[in-house]
Amino acid sequence: MNDVFMNTYHRLPVVFTHGQGSWLFDTAGKRYLDWTAGIAVNCLGHNYPPLVQAITEQAQRLIHVSNYYQTDTTAAFAQELVAACAPVGMKKVFLANSGAEANEGACKIARKYSLDRYGTGRHTIISLKGSFHGRTITTLSVTGQEHLHQNFGPFTEGFRFIPSGESAALDRALDSTVCALLIEPIQGEGGIVPQPLDFMAEAARLCAERDILLICDEIQSGIGRTGTFLACQQYQIKPDIITLAKGLAGGIPVGAVLAGEKAAAVFQEGDHGSTFGGNALAAAAGRVVLRTVKEPAFLAAIERKGKAIQDGIRAWNNPAITQVRGRGLMIGVDTVSHVMPILEWALSHGLLILSAGQRTLRFLPPYTISDEEISAGLAILQEYF
């Protein structure tokens, strides 16, 4: 292993050289079935031909220009992304590089929206306990996991947390000091925890009544991951702001902040920016992802494959597994023991899986995974359990 990297990750003992479809290959030529998709990034798998072709052709034409100007590819990508999100009311987009940057942008929009209309003193943003919104100082500040609020203070002020799913606590929290509510429809790093339908409906109602912006962090749950293009569609709500990243360009870094009618015109010239955001290479990749994922049959297949994984695990009736949950190909499995030894065992047997907390296994396979590869992964897991 390379010892020049800062010690920020618990890296498992493998070095990959290339990938194909749902498989990765290490330096010794051993192959591994990938149920991580780069933590929901490689949504179309590895070496997906249309994606590789689009990236190659775009790199031969143009990779990046300053955002003082536009490229034809970025303009087309932005139009197509807004159109894909139009069913939930999105009107405008700002393109960044990552999920953390997208959430930073959403927080800025919310605070400026409230300042423009109500003046100072209405800048608090409410988030949920167990949430995860990024690793920058501000996105850590709005992340509802106490163990992450160490070592890097002082943190950005103006954030409060409430328990997930508790409508009464939400009602109390959304007071006259609040400008926004930031929610993951399905908490990812927090353990694959879908929000209750009634809680999301109440959140949308209260925010609309009190002119508080509702922000849905769809960085992990969006772009088809849950079987609909956006997870919030399953809740039949229309947020004021949506943030996207991870699988949006199938492996090329890109993030997006989308805004509906209320918030679309908040940012004005000079309010926000990004050197690399929405560059032509990322936009070319993103257009392939959008074109592929938005198809109803493709989304239906994601839902079917996720159900096959969940049903397969439940059928084991193993007492070491206490709960299986999720939507589409965003699946959490609670275990009675710590999961890191399971990840290490799975790696040694040719299967890549993730954790989401100390006792939750997380599965985020590529959307292109085959039924045979699902069966193969389940067979490996069943050996352990």
Rosetta blueprint (number, residue, H / E / L):
1 M L
2 N L
3 D L
4 V L
5 F L
6 M L
7 N L
8 T L
9 Y L
10 H L
11 R L
12 L L
13 P L
14 V L
15 V L
16 F E
17 T E
18 H E
19 G E
20 Q E
21 G E
22 S L
23 W E
24 L E
25 F E
26 D E
27 T L
28 A L
29 G L
30 K L
31 R E
32 Y E
33 L E
34 D E
35 W L
36 T L
37 A H
38 G H
39 I H
40 A H
41 V L
42 N L
43 C L
44 L L
45 G L
46 H E
47 N L
48 Y L
49 P H
50 P H
51 L H
52 V H
53 Q H
54 A H
55 I H
56 T H
57 E H
58 Q H
59 A H
60 Q H
61 R H
62 L L
63 I L
64 H L
65 V L
66 S L
67 N L
68 Y L
69 Y L
70 Q L
71 T L
72 D H
73 T H
74 T H
75 A H
76 A H
77 F H
78 A H
79 Q H
80 E H
81 L H
82 V H
83 A H
84 A H
85 C H
86 A H
87 P H
88 V H
89 G L
90 M L
91 K L
92 K E
93 V E
94 F E
95 L E
96 A E
97 N L
98 S L
99 G H
100 A H
101 E H
102 A H
103 N H
104 E H
105 G H
106 A H
107 C H
108 K H
109 I H
110 A H
111 R H
112 K H
113 Y H
114 S H
115 L H
116 D H
117 R H
118 Y H
119 G L
120 T L
121 G L
122 R L
123 H L
124 T E
125 I E
126 I E
127 S E
128 L E
129 K E
130 G L
131 S L
132 F L
133 H L
134 G L
135 R L
136 T L
137 I H
138 T H
139 T H
140 L H
141 S H
142 V L
143 T L
144 G E
145 Q L
146 E H
147 H H
148 L H
149 H L
150 Q L
151 N L
152 F L
153 G L
154 P L
155 F L
156 T L
157 E L
158 G L
159 F E
160 R E
161 F E
162 I E
163 P L
164 S L
165 G L
166 E L
167 S H
168 A H
169 A H
170 L H
171 D H
172 R H
173 A H
174 L L
175 D L
176 S L
177 T L
178 V E
179 C E
180 A E
181 L E
182 L E
183 I E
184 E L
185 P L
186 I E
187 Q E
188 G L
189 E L
190 G L
191 G L
192 I L
193 V E
194 P E
195 Q L
196 P L
197 L H
198 D H
199 F H
200 M H
201 A H
202 E H
203 A H
204 A H
205 R H
206 L H
207 C H
208 A H
209 E H
210 R L
211 D L
212 I L
213 L E
214 L E
215 I E
216 C E
217 D E
218 E L
219 I L
220 Q L
221 S L
222 G L
223 I L
224 G L
225 R L
226 T L
227 G L
228 T L
229 F L
230 L L
231 A H
232 C H
233 Q H
234 Q H
235 Y H
236 Q L
237 I L
238 K L
239 P L
240 D L
241 I E
242 I E
243 T E
244 L E
245 A L
246 K H
247 G H
248 L H
249 A H
250 G L
251 G L
252 I L
253 P L
254 V L
255 G E
256 A E
257 V E
258 L E
259 A E
260 G L
261 E L
262 K L
263 A L
264 A L
265 A L
266 V L
267 F L
268 Q L
269 E L
270 G L
271 D L
272 H L
273 G L
274 S L
275 T L
276 F L
277 G L
278 G L
279 N L
280 A H
281 L H
282 A H
283 A H
284 A H
285 A H
286 G H
287 R H
288 V H
289 V H
290 L H
291 R H
292 T H
293 V H
294 K L
295 E L
296 P H
297 A H
298 F H
299 L H
300 A H
301 A H
302 I H
303 E H
304 R H
305 K H
306 G H
307 K H
308 A H
309 I H
310 Q H
311 D H
312 G H
313 I H
314 R H
315 A L
316 W L
317 N L
318 N L
319 P L
320 A L
321 I E
322 T E
323 Q E
324 V E
325 R E
326 G E
327 R E
328 G L
329 L L
330 M E
331 I E
332 G E
333 V E
334 D E
335 T E
336 V L
337 S L
338 H L
339 V L
340 M H
341 P H
342 I H
343 L H
344 E H
345 W H
346 A H
347 L H
348 S H
349 H L
350 G L
351 L E
352 L E
353 I L
354 L E
355 S E
356 A L
357 G L
358 Q L
359 R L
360 T E
361 L E
362 R E
363 F E
364 L L
365 P L
366 P L
367 Y L
368 T L
369 I L
370 S L
371 D H
372 E H
373 E H
374 I H
375 S H
376 A H
377 G H
378 L H
379 A H
380 I H
381 L H
382 Q H
383 E H
384 Y H
385 F L
